[in-house]
Amino acid sequence: MKFPTIGEIATTNVVSIERSKSVADAIKVIFENEHRNLIVVDGTLFYILTVADILNIKVQNIDLSTSLRELELLTVQTVHKDKNVLQIVDYLNCDIEHICVTNDDGSLYGIVTHTDITSSIDPETLMDNFCLQDFLKLSRRARWVKSDMKTSDLLQEMTSKQYESVVIVENFKPIGIFTTKDIIRMIKNNQNLELSVSFYMSSPVDTISKNCSVKEALEFIKEKHYKRVVVIDEEGKMSGIITQKELISLSYSRWAMLIKEHHEELTQINASLLNKSKKYEEMASTDSLTGLYNRGKFLEVYLSSYKTMQERGNSMSFILVDIDYFKKVNDTYGHNVGDEVLVLIAHELQKTLRNIDIVCRWGGEEFVVLLPATEVENAAALAEKLRAHIESLVLQKVERVTASFGVTKIYVEDDIKSVVERADKALYDAKKSGRNMVKVLL
């Protein structure tokens, strides 16, 4: 197998502008070519003018005759055209999806994007046996909004949070998508930003099932020329979004196996990719927000601990934790504050527990704790300690947060389903009894 050079996959017909030109010149080029971004050339240095830059220019009322030299533009990475495609995988960690490809003298030869890299991947090297749902936790947190959100508010949020796309949902089902391409169209046509986003979103949304393989997802992106995949479950509800960049990263492991067959030629690249593979394996086992184990990893660790309990005859206990009135926190203070609360409580759990205890984010505002070699009475005492610590937390934006706890003993004949069901019943009892308390069910 021969992997292509950067020059072989680069787009050489590049729309660009000299940095000595004005803002008005740049915007004209963007509109004429219907591009979302524009490469700005300054000798052997390359920059990019983005949609966010144009929005900021409008918001700050910057004179359109201003030279591009006076703007603080993002620098674009460069790579020589003769380099192997596998030698640029590290560049995928950059926020900018473009890479400028240069000649021997440093002049611009072309550009490579994540789309070009995706197109260069041989489908036979991709992972057929892994579904998207196995990797959704790798995905960046997608922003979902309702169709009645005012467009001007959404644009402000997209600019400040650097969202490239937003999914519009009703009843948790995607009905439209709003991307930087739509922003360019709105600016070009000078459209009314006070209208709701439903007027400007692209609809309907092309989606893909979470049960599809990574290979199918990449083929879908190639066929549709999309930069992201909107993933839905069996009921058509949003499961998440995975980008080109993340899908490419998922194929590192498979690539590493192929590179081993070309050991002499690609030894250094192989080592780099193996490190990447380990990184993404770690990401796949943790919750992206709190850094705790996710549910999948917890179930794996539970089976190991359960086997040890059987072999040694030890006791083992289980705690289910739920933050009280968490929906009210999100509704009152916003999801960003809600996320801060989740992270703070996750840290409090980790700080209080022993090294051998295992804590994970079970989903939403729920956490679970596995306590090896612990009698249920001691588990209940620990839960009470955790409850008091959470209640006493000093929060900057939320006045007070409490949590309810369901505690149960793990028996030799138990499976994880029965353990969770008992703990959930105990938790329900705690909620029903007034919340902010610990209940035990044996």
C-alpha positions in Angstrom: 0.0 0.0 0.0 1.3 3.5 -0.9 0.0 6.4 1.1 -0.4 9.6 -1.0 1.7 12.7 -0.6 0.1 16.0 0.6 0.6 17.4 -2.9 -1.3 14.6 -4.5 -4.5 15.3 -2.4 -4.2 19.1 -2.1 -6.6 21.5 -3.8 -4.4 23.7 -6.0 -7.1 26.0 -7.2 -7.1 28.1 -4.0 -9.2 31.2 -3.5 -7.0 33.7 -1.6 -6.2 37.4 -1.2 -3.1 39.4 -0.4 -2.9 40.7 3.1 -2.3 44.2 1.8 -5.9 44.3 0.5 -8.9 45.8 2.4 -11.6 44.2 4.4 -14.1 45.2 1.7 -12.0 43.4 -1.0 -11.9 40.2 1.2 -15.7 40.2 1.8 -16.3 40.7 -1.9 -14.1 37.7 -2.7 -15.9 35.5 -0.1 -19.3 36.4 -1.5 -18.4 36.0 -5.1 -17.0 32.5 -4.4 -19.6 31.6 -1.8 -16.8 30.5 0.6 -17.0 30.5 4.4 -13.3 31.2 4.9 -10.6 33.0 2.9 -6.8 32.3 2.9 -4.9 35.6 3.4 -1.3 35.5 1.9 1.6 37.5 3.2 4.7 36.2 1.5 5.4 32.8 3.0 3.0 33.4 5.9 -0.7 32.4 5.6 -3.7 33.5 7.6 -7.4 32.8 7.5 -10.4 35.2 7.5 -13.4 33.4 9.0 -17.1 33.9 9.3 -16.6 34.8 13.0 -14.1 37.6 11.9 -16.7 39.0 9.5 -19.4 39.0 12.2 -17.0 40.8 14.6 -16.2 43.4 11.9 -19.9 44.1 11.6 -20.5 44.2 15.4 -17.5 46.5 16.0 -18.4 48.7 12.9 -14.9 48.4 11.6 -14.3 50.6 8.5 -14.4 48.3 5.5 -11.5 50.2 3.9 -9.3 48.9 6.7 -6.3 46.8 5.6 -6.3 43.1 6.4 -2.9 43.7 8.0 -4.6 45.6 10.9 -6.8 42.6 11.8 -5.7 39.9 14.2 -6.2 36.8 12.0 -5.5 33.2 12.8 -2.3 31.7 11.4 -2.7 28.6 9.2 -0.2 25.7 9.6 2.0 24.9 6.6 3.4 21.6 5.3 5.6 20.8 2.3 3.8 19.2 -0.6 6.1 16.1 -0.7 5.2 15.0 2.9 3.2 11.8 3.3 -0.4 12.1 4.2 0.1 10.2 7.4 2.7 12.7 8.6 0.0 15.4 9.0 -2.3 13.6 11.4 -1.0 15.9 14.3 -2.3 18.9 12.4 -5.9 17.6 13.0 -5.6 18.7 16.6 -5.6 22.4 15.3 -8.8 24.4 15.6 -8.4 25.5 11.9 -9.4 22.7 9.5 -7.2 24.1 6.7 -3.5 23.3 6.1 -1.5 25.4 3.6 0.6 23.2 1.3 3.9 24.9 0.2 6.4 24.6 -2.6 10.2 24.4 -2.0 10.4 28.3 -1.8 7.6 28.5 0.7 5.0 29.9 -1.7 1.5 28.6 -1.7 1.0 25.3 -3.7 -2.5 24.5 -2.4 -4.6 23.7 0.7 -5.6 20.5 2.4 -8.7 20.2 4.5 -10.2 17.4 6.6 -12.4 16.7 3.6 -9.3 16.0 1.5 -7.9 13.7 4.1 -11.2 11.9 4.5 -11.3 11.3 0.7 -7.8 9.9 0.7 -8.7 7.1 3.2 -9.2 3.7 1.6 -12.6 2.4 2.7 -11.1 -1.0 3.1 -8.9 0.2 5.9 -11.8 1.6 8.0 -13.5 0.0 10.9 -16.5 -2.0 9.8 -17.2 -3.6 13.2 -17.6 -0.5 15.3 -20.9 1.5 15.4 -21.1 5.3 15.8 -22.9 4.8 19.2 -19.6 3.2 20.5 -17.8 6.5 19.9 -20.5 9.3 20.4 -18.8 10.2 23.7 -15.8 11.3 21.7 -17.9 13.8 19.9 -17.7 17.5 20.9 -20.8 18.6 22.8 -23.3 19.7 20.1 -25.4 22.8 20.6 -29.1 22.2 20.2 -31.6 25.0 20.1 -35.4 25.4 19.5 -36.7 26.9 16.3 -38.1 30.0 17.9 -34.6 31.3 19.1 -33.9 34.7 17.7 -31.2 34.6 15.0 -29.2 37.6 16.4 -28.9 35.8 19.8 -27.8 32.6 18.2 -25.1 34.4 16.1 -23.8 36.1 19.2 -23.5 32.7 20.9 -21.9 31.0 17.9 -19.3 33.7 17.7 -18.5 33.7 21.4 -18.5 29.9 21.8 -17.0 29.3 18.4 -19.7 26.9 17.3 -19.4 25.9 13.6 -22.9 24.5 13.6 -26.1 24.3 15.6 -28.9 21.8 15.4 -32.5 22.9 15.6 -34.6 20.4 17.5 -38.3 20.0 18.4 -39.2 17.2 20.8 -35.6 16.1 20.7 -35.8 15.4 17.0 -33.6 17.4 14.5 -35.7 19.6 12.2 -32.9 21.8 10.8 -29.2 22.8 11.0 -27.6 26.2 11.0 -24.0 26.4 10.0 -21.4 29.1 9.1 -22.5 28.6 5.4 -25.9 29.9 6.4 -24.3 32.8 8.2 -22.4 33.9 5.1 -25.7 33.7 3.1 -27.5 35.9 5.6 -24.7 38.5 5.7 -24.5 38.6 1.9 -28.3 39.1 1.6 -28.4 41.5 4.6 -31.3 39.6 6.1 -33.2 40.4 9.2 -31.5 39.0 12.3 -34.4 39.6 14.6 -36.4 36.7 13.0 -36.2 33.3 14.5 -33.6 30.8 13.3 -36.3 28.7 11.7 -36.4 31.2 8.8 -32.8 30.6 7.9 -32.0 27.0 9.0 -31.3 24.4 6.4 -34.1 21.8 6.5 -34.6 18.9 6.4 -31.6 17.5 8.1 -29.7 14.5 6.6 -29.1 12.1 9.4 -27.5 8.8 10.0 -28.3 6.0 12.5 -26.1 5.6 15.6 -26.0 1.9 14.7 -24.1 2.7 11.4 -20.4 1.7 11.3 -17.6 4.2 11.2 -17.0 3.2 7.6 -20.6 4.0 6.6 -20.4 7.3 8.3 -17.2 8.3 6.4 -18.8 7.2 3.1 -21.9 9.2 4.0 -19.7 12.3 4.5 -17.9 11.8 1.3 -21.1 11.4 -0.7 -22.8 14.4 0.8 -19.7 16.6 1.0 -20.6 17.3 4.7 -18.2 18.3 7.5 -20.3 16.6 10.2 -22.7 13.8 10.8 -26.0 14.3 12.7 -26.6 11.0 14.5 -30.1 9.8 15.6 -31.4 6.9 17.6 -34.1 4.4 16.6 -36.9 6.9 17.4 -35.3 9.6 15.3 -34.1 11.6 18.4 -30.8 13.3 18.6 -27.9 11.2 19.8 -25.1 13.6 18.9 -22.8 15.0 16.2 -19.5 13.6 15.0 -17.3 15.6 12.8 -15.0 14.7 9.9 -12.1 15.3 12.2 -13.3 12.9 14.9 -14.1 10.2 12.3 -10.6 10.4 10.9 -9.2 10.1 14.4 -11.2 7.0 15.0 -9.4 5.3 12.0 -6.0 5.9 13.5 -5.9 2.5 15.2 -6.6 0.7 12.0 -4.1 2.8 10.2 -1.5 1.9 12.8 -2.0 -1.8 12.1 -1.4 -1.2 8.4 1.6 0.9 9.0 3.2 -2.1 10.8 3.3 -3.9 7.5 5.5 -1.1 6.2 7.7 -0.9 9.3 11.0 0.1 7.6 9.5 2.9 5.7 7.2 4.3 8.4 8.7 3.5 11.8 8.5 7.0 13.2 5.0 7.6 11.9 3.8 4.3 13.4 5.0 5.4 16.9 3.1 8.6 16.5 -0.1 6.9 15.5 0.1 4.4 18.3 0.3 7.3 20.8 -2.7 8.8 19.1 -4.5 5.4 19.4 -3.9 5.3 23.1 -5.2 8.8 23.5 -8.4 8.1 21.8 -8.9 4.8 23.7 -8.6 6.8 26.9 -11.1 9.4 25.6 -13.6 6.6 24.7 -13.6 5.4 28.3 -14.2 8.8 30.0 -16.9 11.3 30.2 -15.8 14.4 28.3 -17.3 16.9 30.7 -16.3 15.6 34.2 -13.3 13.3 33.3 -14.9 10.4 35.3 -15.4 7.0 33.8 -18.4 6.8 31.5 -21.0 4.1 31.8 -19.3 1.7 29.3 -16.0 1.8 31.2 -17.8 1.4 34.5 -19.6 -1.8 33.4 -16.2 -3.2 32.4 -14.6 -2.3 35.8 -17.7 -3.6 37.7 -17.3 -7.1 36.1 -13.7 -7.2 37.2 -14.5 -6.1 40.8 -17.5 -8.5 41.0 -15.2 -11.4 40.0 -12.7 -10.4 42.8 -15.6 -10.2 45.3 -16.6 -13.8 44.4 -13.1 -15.2 44.6 -12.2 -13.5 47.9 -15.7 -13.5 49.6 -15.5 -9.8 50.2 -18.5 -7.5 50.6 -19.2 -4.9 48.0 -21.7 -2.0 47.9 -23.2 0.4 45.4 -24.4 4.0 45.5 -26.6 5.8 43.0 -26.4 9.7 43.3 -28.8 12.1 41.7 -28.6 15.9 41.9 -31.8 17.4 43.3 -33.8 19.8 41.0 -31.0 19.8 38.5 -33.4 20.7 35.6 -34.3 23.9 37.6 -30.6 24.8 37.7 -30.3 24.5 34.0 -33.5 26.4 33.3 -32.7 29.2 35.8 -29.0 29.7 35.3 -28.3 28.0 31.9 -26.6 24.8 30.8 -23.1 26.2 31.2 -23.7 26.8 34.9 -25.3 23.3 35.1 -22.1 21.9 33.6 -20.0 23.7 36.2 -22.1 22.2 39.0 -21.7 18.7 37.5 -17.9 19.1 37.3 -17.7 20.5 40.9 -19.7 17.6 42.3 -17.6 15.1 40.3 -14.5 16.5 41.9 -16.1 16.4 45.3 -16.9 12.7 44.9 -13.4 11.9 43.7 -11.8 13.8 46.6 -13.9 12.1 49.3 -13.7 8.5 48.0 -10.8 6.0 48.5 -8.4 5.1 45.7 -10.0 1.7 45.3 -13.5 3.1 45.0 -14.8 3.6 41.5 -17.0 6.6 40.5 -18.6 7.3 37.1 -21.0 9.6 35.5 -24.0 7.4 34.8 -25.8 9.9 32.7 -27.3 13.4 32.9 -27.1 14.5 36.6 -26.6 10.9 37.9 -23.4 9.4 39.3 -22.7 5.9 40.5 -20.1 4.7 43.1 -18.8 1.2 43.4 -17.3 0.4 46.9 -15.2 -2.8 46.9 -14.6 -4.5 50.3 -17.3 -2.4 51.9 -20.2 -3.4 54.1 -23.5 -1.7 53.2 -23.6 0.1 56.6 -20.2 1.7 55.9 -21.5 2.6 52.4 -24.5 4.3 53.9 -22.2 6.3 56.2 -20.0 7.3 53.3 -23.1 8.4 51.3 -24.2 10.6 54.2 -20.7 12.1 54.3 -20.9 12.8 50.5 -24.4 14.3 50.9 -23.2 16.7 53.6 -20.2 17.7 51.6 -22.3 18.5 48.5 -24.8 20.5 50.6 -22.0 22.6 52.0 -20.4 23.3 48.6 -19.8 27.0 48.0 -21.1 27.8 44.5 -20.6 31.2 42.8 -23.8 31.3 40.7 -26.2 28.8 42.3 -27.3 29.4 45.9 -27.3 25.8 47.0 -27.2 22.3 45.5 -28.2 19.1 47.2 -28.2 15.4 46.1 -30.2 12.3 47.0 -28.5 8.9 47.5 -29.7 5.3 47.0 -27.5 2.6 48.6 -27.6 -1.1 48.2 -25.5 -4.2 48.9 -24.2 -6.3 46.1 -24.9 -10.0 46.4 -23.0 -13.0 44.9 -26.1 -13.9 42.7 -26.5 -10.3 41.5 -26.1 -9.0 38.0 -25.5 -5.3 37.4 -29.2 -4.7 36.3 -30.6 -6.0 39.6 -28.0 -3.9 41.6 -29.0 -0.7 39.7 -32.7 -1.4 40.1 -32.4 -1.7 43.9 -30.3 1.4 44.2 -32.7 3.2 41.9 -35.7 2.2 44.2 -33.8 3.5 47.2 -33.0 6.7 45.4 -36.7 7.1 44.5 -37.5 6.6 48.2 -35.1 9.4 49.1 -36.6 11.7 46.5 -40.1 10.9 47.6 -39.2 11.5 51.2 -38.1 15.0 50.6 -34.7 14.8 48.8 -31.2 15.6 50.2 -31.1 12.3 52.1 -29.7 8.8 52.0 -31.9 5.7 51.7 -30.8 2.0 51.8 -32.4 -1.0 50.2 -31.0 -4.4 50.8 
